[in-house]
């Protein structure tokens, strides 16, 4: 699963920084799955294919296993995506 649009709940701090808390996506069985983020490992501003975005590497537990997700927030369109599952 890569580059999938997701629903996100995040917090915007007083300094303007976004922190993702949990996201929801449709799995292969067309069921909505909610993933709670345990830790934001790192974040950075990037540009890919001419799109300014914020990139987040986040750890979460899914079905009893730790996963590392790369999430992206497109600044201009205000959309979140699950770019890839690292492990």
CORZICOR-V650604 format. One record per pair of residues at least 12 apart in sequence whose C-alpha atoms are under 10 Angstrom apart, sorted by the first residue. I is the first residue (numbers start at 1). J is the second residue. D is the distance in whole Angstrom. If there is no record, write none. Layout:
<<I/J/D> <I/J/D>>
This chain:
<<1/27/9> <1/28/9> <1/82/8> <1/83/8> <1/84/6> <1/85/7> <2/69/10> <2/70/9> <2/71/10> <2/81/9> <2/82/6> <2/83/5> <2/84/4> <2/85/7> <2/86/10> <3/70/9> <3/71/9> <3/72/9> <3/80/10> <3/81/6> <3/82/5> <3/83/4> <3/84/6> <3/85/10> <4/25/8> <4/26/9> <4/71/10> <4/80/9> <4/81/5> <4/82/5> <4/83/6> <4/84/8> <5/24/9> <5/25/8> <5/26/9> <5/71/10> <5/72/10> <5/79/8> <5/80/6> <5/81/4> <5/82/6> <5/83/9> <6/23/7> <6/24/6> <6/25/5> <6/26/8> <6/71/9> <6/72/10> <6/79/8> <6/80/6> <6/81/5> <6/82/6> <6/83/10> <7/22/9> <7/23/5> <7/24/5> <7/25/7> <7/26/10> <7/34/9> <7/79/9> <7/80/7> <7/81/8> <7/82/10> <8/20/7> <8/21/8> <8/22/6> <8/23/4> <8/24/6> <8/25/9> <8/34/10> <8/35/10> <8/73/10> <8/79/9> <8/80/7> <8/81/9> <9/21/6> <9/22/5> <9/23/6> <9/24/9> <9/36/10> <9/80/10> <10/22/7> <10/23/9> <18/43/10> <18/54/9> <18/56/10> <18/73/9> <19/37/10> <19/39/10> <19/40/8> <19/43/9> <19/56/9> <20/36/9> <20/37/7> <20/38/10> <20/39/9> <20/40/8> <20/56/8> <20/58/9> <20/71/9> <20/73/10> <20/80/10> <21/35/9> <21/36/6> <21/37/5> <21/38/8> <21/39/9> <21/40/9> <21/58/10> <22/34/7> <22/35/5> <22/36/4> <22/37/5> <22/38/9> <22/60/9> <23/35/5> <23/36/7> <23/37/8> <23/71/10> <23/80/9> <23/81/10> <23/82/9> <24/36/9> <24/82/10> <25/81/9> <25/82/9> <33/62/10> <34/62/9> <35/59/10> <35/60/7> <35/61/8> <35/62/7> <35/63/10> <36/58/10> <36/59/9> <36/60/6> <36/61/7> <36/62/9> <37/58/6> <37/59/6> <37/60/5> <37/61/8> <37/62/10> <37/67/10> <37/68/10> <37/69/9> <38/58/7> <38/59/6> <38/60/5> <38/61/7> <38/66/10> <39/57/9> <39/58/6> <39/59/5> <39/60/7> <39/68/9> <40/56/7> <40/57/6> <40/58/4> <40/59/6> <40/60/9> <40/68/10> <40/69/10> <41/56/8> <41/57/5> <41/58/6> <41/59/7> <41/68/9> <41/69/10> <42/55/8> <42/56/6> <42/57/5> <42/58/7> <42/70/10> <43/55/5> <43/56/4> <43/57/6> <43/58/9> <43/70/10> <43/71/9> <43/72/9> <44/56/7> <44/57/9> <44/72/10> <45/72/10> <45/73/9> <45/74/10> <45/75/10> <46/72/9> <46/73/10> <46/74/10> <47/74/9> <48/74/10> <51/74/7> <51/75/8> <51/76/8> <51/77/10> <52/72/10> <52/73/9> <52/74/6> <52/75/6> <52/76/7> <52/77/10> <53/71/10> <53/72/6> <53/73/5> <53/74/4> <53/75/5> <53/76/8> <53/77/10> <53/78/9> <53/79/10> <53/80/9> <54/71/8> <54/72/6> <54/73/5> <54/74/7> <54/75/7> <54/80/9> <55/70/7> <55/71/6> <55/72/5> <55/73/7> <55/74/9> <55/80/10> <55/81/10> <55/83/9> <56/69/8> <56/70/6> <56/71/5> <56/72/6> <56/73/8> <56/82/10> <56/83/10> <57/69/6> <57/70/5> <57/71/6> <57/72/9> <57/84/10> <57/85/10> <57/86/9> <58/70/6> <58/71/7> <58/85/10> <58/86/10> <59/86/10> <59/87/10> <65/87/10> <66/87/8> <67/85/7> <67/86/7> <67/87/5> <68/84/9> <68/85/6> <68/86/5> <68/87/5> <69/82/7> <69/83/8> <69/84/6> <69/85/5> <69/86/6> <69/87/8> <70/82/6> <70/83/6> <70/84/5> <70/85/6> <70/86/7> <70/87/10> <71/83/5> <71/84/7> <71/85/9> <72/84/9>>
